[in-house]
Amino acid sequence: MSYTHLEVDARGPLRVAVLGVGWMGRFHAASVAQRVPGLVLEAIADPDEASAAALARRLGVAKVAADADTVLADPDVDAVVIASPPRFHPAQMSQAAAAGKAVFCEKPAALTLSGLDAGIANVEAAGVPLQIGFNRRYGAGFARGYRLVREGAVGTPHLMRSLTRDPAPLDPATIKPHAIFIETLIHDFDILNWFNSDAVAIDAHAVAAALVRPDWAPAGLLDTAVVTIRYDNGALATAEASLQTSYGYDVRLEVFGPDGMVTAGGAPEPDARHYGSHGVSAGTHQLNVELFHDAYVAELTDFRDLVLAWRAGIDPARFARQRPAMAGAADVRAALAVAEAAIASLQCGTAVAVDHSVRQATA
Ligand SMILES: NC(=O)c1ccc[n+]([C@@H]2O[C@H](COP(=O)([O-])OP(=O)(O)OC[C@H]3O[C@@H](n4cnc5c(N)ncnc54)[C@H](O)[C@@H]3O)[C@@H](O)[C@H]2O)c1
């Protein structure tokens, strides 16, 4: 008996480091290590070194650092997944890009448009690929709904509605100011923009309150919000969020136009129903990593393909055009611009124009 020698890719698998292995980063790290063929988890960085080390042992990773700098300086790291808190995103994407590493960055990729513009400018100057973690686009119902709307199933949208209801027990002390717009509703802003991608958002008008924890209202907590958005093709949209539901993780979209309506999300889990004397009941997903399990894996699979294409000399922008769900710099900028307008609107009480002008700043 002897070996059969096969043609293999001499460049080997992509070696990925994950920066920040809290709730989201832990899932991404496991996807890199176990769920996406062709990716290898090379290193992880998190200031909470004890829990990072425990995760590394579980996933069989030898390299763990308390600081992202160590990982970003590691020549064995080809690409990074940034899942640290958003205030670190612009600097970490800039540093990764300067070191020639491809970047997958969780939303929102910055807390402000000026910070985001600086991070994007540095990535573009370095010429490395950048993908943003707008996973909702990869949900099966959302992907199918997108195809239908793009094929003209509803005509030019008249009314659009996107909502997020999060079942995580609300700890008001951990909610950062305006997080409902910057971290939660940014998903809705992106999905509305994506489904209506022939148009741009003109302005946003927000109302918000602390209805889950009114006792935290004096401290400025916002746990419930509605934003109306006008688009330049006439479409009127609403995005709404609650940071606490009693019944599970609930994410839905409606796109209504002259020729019909497309909906996505809101499906019970799985498709089993209980028919009894009480009537009919069905389960719900409780966690984002349950509801969007396959979507999170699919976005990293696209990232792998993007980076491999880039290594093979294909322009990342050209490659991204073949993957309609893949979100990039312009998409996260458009979504964060709506979030900033919503926050400004809350402060002045009227609709605020969405800022589409890119600013010069430093990360
Ligand atoms: N796409 C989604 O559905 C989704 C869901 C949840 C969170 N997120 C995003 O993921 C990011 C992380 O959120 P999370 O819920 O996992 O938060 P988290 O607080 O659970 O985890 C953040 C982790 O980053 C670590 N950290 C802090 N400073 C760091 C630094 N400078 N470098 C590296 N790591 C650092 C923390 O110790 C912590 O372990 C946020 O941008 C959030 O918006 C996305």
The ligand as an SDF file (V2000), in Angstrom:
LIG
                    3D

 44 48  0  0  0  0  0  0  0  0999 V2000
  -24.3150   39.9890   15.0820 N   0  0  0  0  0  0  0  0  0  0  0  0
  -24.9880   39.7440   16.1770 C   0  0  0  0  0  0  0  0  0  0  0  0
  -26.0800   39.2090   16.1690 O   0  0  0  0  0  0  0  0  0  0  0  0
  -24.3730   40.1130   17.5010 C   0  0  0  0  0  0  0  0  0  0  0  0
  -24.8940   39.6150   18.7080 C   0  0  0  0  0  0  0  0  0  0  0  0
  -24.2660   39.9690   19.8900 C   0  0  0  0  0  0  0  0  0  0  0  0
  -23.1770   40.8380   19.8820 C   0  0  0  0  0  0  0  0  0  0  0  0
  -22.7310   41.3240   18.6970 N   0  0  0  0  0  0  0  0  0  0  0  0
  -21.6070   42.2750   18.6350 C   0  0  0  0  0  0  0  0  0  0  0  0
  -20.4220   41.5990   19.0410 O   0  0  0  0  0  0  0  0  0  0  0  0
  -19.5740   42.4970   19.7540 C   0  0  0  0  0  0  0  0  0  0  0  0
  -19.3100   41.9070   21.1420 C   0  0  0  0  0  0  0  0  0  0  0  0
  -20.5410   41.7930   21.8140 O   0  0  0  0  0  0  0  0  0  0  0  0
  -20.7620   40.6760   22.9430 P   0  0  0  0  0  0  0  0  0  0  0  0
  -22.2210   40.6130   23.1770 O   0  0  0  0  0  0  0  0  0  0  0  0
  -20.0290   39.4360   22.6170 O   0  0  0  0  0  0  0  0  0  0  0  0
  -20.0710   41.3950   24.1800 O   0  0  0  0  0  0  0  0  0  0  0  0
  -19.3950   40.7040   25.4400 P   0  0  0  0  0  0  0  0  0  0  0  0
  -19.2730   41.7800   26.4650 O   0  0  0  0  0  0  0  0  0  0  0  0
  -20.0940   39.4380   25.7960 O   0  0  0  0  0  0  0  0  0  0  0  0
  -17.9420   40.3100   24.9220 O   0  0  0  0  0  0  0  0  0  0  0  0
  -16.9490   41.2520   24.6350 C   0  0  0  0  0  0  0  0  0  0  0  0
  -15.6100   40.5950   24.9660 C   0  0  0  0  0  0  0  0  0  0  0  0
  -14.5530   41.4570   24.5420 O   0  0  0  0  0  0  0  0  0  0  0  0
  -13.5500   41.4700   25.5380 C   0  0  0  0  0  0  0  0  0  0  0  0
  -12.7670   42.6950   25.3720 N   0  0  0  0  0  0  0  0  0  0  0  0
  -12.8430   43.8740   26.0510 C   0  0  0  0  0  0  0  0  0  0  0  0
  -11.9320   44.7310   25.5830 N   0  0  0  0  0  0  0  0  0  0  0  0
  -11.2600   44.0890   24.5820 C   0  0  0  0  0  0  0  0  0  0  0  0
  -10.2160   44.4640   23.7060 C   0  0  0  0  0  0  0  0  0  0  0  0
   -9.6730   45.6950   23.7600 N   0  0  0  0  0  0  0  0  0  0  0  0
   -9.7800   43.5650   22.8020 N   0  0  0  0  0  0  0  0  0  0  0  0
  -10.3070   42.3290   22.7410 C   0  0  0  0  0  0  0  0  0  0  0  0
  -11.3170   41.9200   23.5460 N   0  0  0  0  0  0  0  0  0  0  0  0
  -11.7880   42.8030   24.4520 C   0  0  0  0  0  0  0  0  0  0  0  0
  -14.3110   41.3800   26.8410 C   0  0  0  0  0  0  0  0  0  0  0  0
  -13.4730   40.9130   27.9030 O   0  0  0  0  0  0  0  0  0  0  0  0
  -15.4020   40.3860   26.4830 C   0  0  0  0  0  0  0  0  0  0  0  0
  -14.9910   39.0410   26.7000 O   0  0  0  0  0  0  0  0  0  0  0  0
  -20.3070   43.8370   19.7810 C   0  0  0  0  0  0  0  0  0  0  0  0
  -19.8780   44.6200   18.7290 O   0  0  0  0  0  0  0  0  0  0  0  0
  -21.7670   43.4470   19.5750 C   0  0  0  0  0  0  0  0  0  0  0  0
  -22.5440   44.4630   18.9780 O   0  0  0  0  0  0  0  0  0  0  0  0
  -23.2850   40.9620   17.5170 C   0  0  0  0  0  0  0  0  0  0  0  0
  1  2  1  0
  2  3  2  0
  2  4  1  0
  4  5  1  0
  4 44  2  0
  5  6  2  0
  6  7  1  0
  7  8  2  0
  8  9  1  0
  8 44  1  0
  9 10  1  0
  9 42  1  0
 10 11  1  0
 11 12  1  0
 11 40  1  0
 12 13  1  0
 13 14  1  0
 14 15  2  0
 14 16  1  0
 14 17  1  0
 17 18  1  0
 18 19  2  0
 18 20  1  0
 18 21  1  0
 21 22  1  0
 22 23  1  0
 23 24  1  0
 23 38  1  0
 24 25  1  0
 25 26  1  0
 25 36  1  0
 26 27  1  0
 26 35  1  0
 27 28  2  0
 28 29  1  0
 29 30  1  0
 29 35  2  0
 30 31  1  0
 30 32  2  0
 32 33  1  0
 33 34  2  0
 34 35  1  0
 36 37  1  0
 36 38  1  0
 38 39  1  0
 40 41  1  0
 40 42  1  0
 42 43  1  0
M  CHG  2   8   1  16  -1
M  END
$$$$
